[in-house]
Amino acid sequence: MPSSSPDLASPRPDAPGSGPVLVTGGNGFIGSHIVEALAAGGTAVRVVDRSPTWPGPGSAPAGVETIVGDLNDPAVAAAAVDGVSAVCHQAARVGLGVDFGDAGGYVADNDGATASLLDALWRRGFGGRFVLAGSMVVYGEGRYDCAVHGPVPAGPRLAADLAAGLFDPRCPRAGCGERLRWAAVEESAAPDPRNVYAATKLHQEHLCLLWGREATATVVSLRYHNVYGPRLPRDTPYAGVAALFRSALVAGRAPRVFEDGGQTRDFVHVRDVARANVAALRAESPPPGAYNIASGTPRTVGDLAWTLAGAIEPDLAPLVTGEWRLGDVRHIVASPERAARHLGFRAAISFEDGIRELAAEQTEAG
């Protein structure tokens, strides 16, 4: 396990001065948990967010400095980075979106805001630790094995196959067509973004790593898998599947499970994700690049729907609809070993405990 650097409130050799850690999007779902984790360890924190409101309940930890504004504004970006010792970049537009008409918003919020932040850091001459909220969506489909041909790539999903209920990818080798089995994807896998959100998240990584090389700064991209837990956003077109299922159940509707419910994902609790960010900020000289942040215990989307229903409204059985979206992927499961090896991070909260907590929070909120 790697050794830890001094507390983030102390000067570090790769960060100028001893200023606060900047958390962009610090009033958001994941960002607020990172702010709490840093503040609990005695680290000074500065938040920049378009929203002035802490997601609650309660309020932000005492002493957290907040700048309300959009990072696309150069003046906001310059104020945000002034005097900081490290950056934790969480601000982004998330989710699959409604349709391609959302492309401009994703590019502005993800790529444009990131470029503005990096420009401000460059002008300041910052060379400290930079942790990016990456995403597993950059992989597209995950890793697959064919029983006959071994590891093979899964091609883009075809509308005709999905309409016929053929959801699992098949071996692309001529004359084979064997149903593929998923395997854990590692960070070395070639990226294959299959929707606008995924494309912008990959571009964020590229921009940050390019800046890091020129600024001689260490950039760590944490590729989050499916994050859930307290403060999960309410039902919006951009919400993740856990939020959509929960909102349906609370409204007295059965959660609608697309395809056959067999899509495999890794659901990781938001407090584990916050711990991963703190670990990435504190790790001693981690190799720059991408790290999967995942629980290491994959579940199906159907598992999630049935477990949530049992915890919130047992009489509402999930409805498996057979519906599909071309931009979705079938299976994406991570190997968490690189994060364990270089950041000292492993998830600690079980799926069952995390879902019970999510259900209890929703029940209390009404």
Disulfide bonds with the S-S distance in Angstrom:
none
